[in-house]
Amino acid sequence: MGTYRVVIDRELCAGYGVCAELAPNVIALDERNEATLRVGETTDESVLAAADQCPMEAIAVFSKAA
């Protein structure tokens, strides 16, 4: 299990909410229905699915070196 740094391009976010459903411990929707991070780094692998399933490709996940 690695550590991941998550970045959301809020200009691309359209508020579908799939990311928040797939990775609720890391991503939430704000009052404008845009994705926002609960944490910037995580070991929660669900962020990989959230990034993969984002229809706007607004989420990037980077593996951090140990």
Secondary structure as GFF3:
##gff-version 3
##sequence-region A 1 66
A	DSSP	beta_strand	3	8	.	.	.	ID=ss1
A	DSSP	alpha_helix	18	22	.	.	.	ID=ss2
A	DSSP	beta_strand	27	29	.	.	.	ID=ss3
A	DSSP	beta_strand	35	37	.	.	.	ID=ss4
A	DSSP	beta_strand	41	42	.	.	.	ID=ss5
A	DSSP	alpha_helix	46	53	.	.	.	ID=ss6
A	DSSP	beta_strand	59	64	.	.	.	ID=ss7
###
